[in-house]
Amino acid sequence: EMVEAITSRWGITDPAQRRLVASSIAAYSREIHLYPGVPETLKRLRELGIGTGVITNTFQSSQEKWAWFEQHNIAPYLDRMISSIEVGVAKPESAIYRLYAEKCGLRPEEIAFVGHDLNELRGAQEAGMKGLAFRPDQPGTFEPEFYDFPDLVTLIQT
């Protein structure tokens, strides 16, 4: 459905071109790389009793995404994940952030959302979460922003 919406928006009607776009989007969305310090930071947050999770806009199932987290040794430090493709709503829509909070049994105000995309940070903020801009795509447009992932521990504790 998401690919249908994208190709329609782009004016692509040829079925072969739509399949090519779909496979390109899927391949790109599988190219995930961890920033330095992510596993150690997630481990430290776990040690401090701070829960962590993922809200993902993806074309993969939760199972496929979770397998990637396991492969990169961060799954033990994640409490939950919700996937846009499975819940039918995507970032930056505030509903996905509220749904995540609900699944956590928390109020949005009790959650910090870490992201780089200004629209996603604003969506989280509109839902009531505290936004933390990590390596923002538009530096200087959202506060606080940070560039070294382990700095998240200090930001969360303040």
C-alpha positions in Angstrom: 0.0 0.0 0.0 2.8 2.4 0.9 4.6 1.7 -2.4 1.4 2.2 -4.3 0.9 5.6 -2.6 4.5 6.6 -3.4 4.4 5.5 -7.0 1.0 7.1 -7.6 2.3 10.4 -6.0 5.3 10.2 -8.4 3.1 9.6 -11.3 4.5 6.1 -12.1 1.8 4.0 -13.7 3.8 1.3 -15.6 3.7 -2.0 -13.6 7.3 -2.8 -14.4 8.5 0.6 -13.2 6.4 0.3 -10.0 8.0 -3.1 -9.2 11.4 -1.6 -9.8 10.6 1.3 -7.5 9.3 -1.1 -4.9 12.4 -3.3 -5.0 14.7 -0.2 -4.8 12.8 1.2 -1.8 12.9 -2.2 0.0 16.6 -2.6 -0.7 17.4 0.9 0.6 15.3 0.4 3.7 17.4 -2.7 4.6 20.6 -0.7 4.5 20.9 0.2 8.2 24.1 1.1 9.9 24.7 1.7 13.6 26.5 4.8 14.8 29.5 4.3 17.1 28.4 3.8 20.7 24.9 2.7 20.1 25.1 -0.8 21.7 27.0 0.5 24.7 24.6 3.4 25.2 21.6 1.1 25.0 23.2 -1.2 27.4 23.9 1.7 29.8 20.3 2.9 29.6 19.2 -0.6 30.4 21.5 -0.7 33.4 19.9 2.6 34.6 16.5 1.1 34.3 15.5 3.2 31.3 13.4 1.4 28.7 14.2 1.7 25.0 12.4 0.9 21.8 12.0 1.7 18.2 9.3 3.4 16.1 10.2 2.5 12.5 8.9 3.6 9.1 9.7 0.5 7.1 8.7 -1.9 4.4 10.0 -4.9 6.3 8.0 -6.9 8.9 8.8 -6.5 12.6 10.3 -10.0 12.5 12.8 -9.0 9.8 13.7 -5.8 11.5 14.0 -7.6 14.9 16.3 -10.1 13.2 18.6 -7.2 12.1 18.6 -5.9 15.7 19.6 -9.4 16.9 22.3 -9.7 14.3 23.8 -6.4 15.5 23.5 -7.3 19.2 21.1 -4.5 20.2 17.9 -6.6 20.5 18.7 -7.4 24.2 18.5 -3.7 25.0 15.2 -3.0 23.2 11.9 -3.4 25.0 9.7 -3.1 21.9 9.3 -1.9 18.4 6.4 -0.8 16.3 6.5 -0.8 12.5 4.6 1.6 10.3 3.8 -1.1 7.8 2.1 -3.2 10.4 0.2 -0.4 12.3 -1.0 1.5 9.3 0.4 4.9 10.4 3.8 6.4 9.9 6.1 9.0 11.3 5.7 12.0 11.5 1.9 11.4 12.2 1.4 11.9 15.9 -0.8 8.8 16.1 2.2 6.5 15.7 3.9 8.1 18.7 0.8 7.9 20.8 0.3 4.3 19.8 3.9 3.5 20.9 3.3 5.2 24.3 0.1 3.2 24.7 1.9 -0.1 24.0 4.5 0.9 26.6 1.9 1.7 29.2 3.2 5.2 29.4 2.0 8.8 28.7 3.8 10.4 25.8 5.2 13.0 28.2 7.2 10.2 29.8 9.0 9.3 26.6 12.0 10.8 24.8 12.0 10.3 21.0 15.5 10.3 19.4 15.6 11.1 15.7 17.3 13.0 13.0 14.4 14.1 10.8 12.9 17.4 11.7 9.4 16.4 10.8 9.6 13.2 12.8 10.9 15.2 15.8 8.1 17.7 15.5 5.6 14.8 15.2 6.9 13.3 18.4 6.7 16.7 20.1 3.1 17.2 18.9 2.2 13.9 20.4 3.6 15.0 23.7 7.0 13.4 23.7 10.3 15.1 24.3 12.3 15.2 21.1 16.1 14.8 21.1 17.8 15.5 17.7 20.6 13.1 17.0 22.8 14.2 14.1 19.8 16.2 12.7 19.3 16.6 9.0 18.7 20.3 9.5 21.2 21.4 12.3 20.2 24.3 14.4 16.4 23.9 13.9 15.6 21.7 16.9 16.9 21.6 20.4 18.4 19.8 22.0 20.7 18.3 19.4 23.6 16.0 19.9 26.2 14.3 17.7 27.8 11.6 19.9 25.3 8.8 20.7 26.7 8.1 24.2 25.7 11.7 25.1 22.1 10.4 25.1 22.6 9.1 28.6 23.3 12.5 30.0 20.4 14.1 28.0 17.9 11.4 29.2 19.0 12.0 32.8 18.4 15.7 32.7 
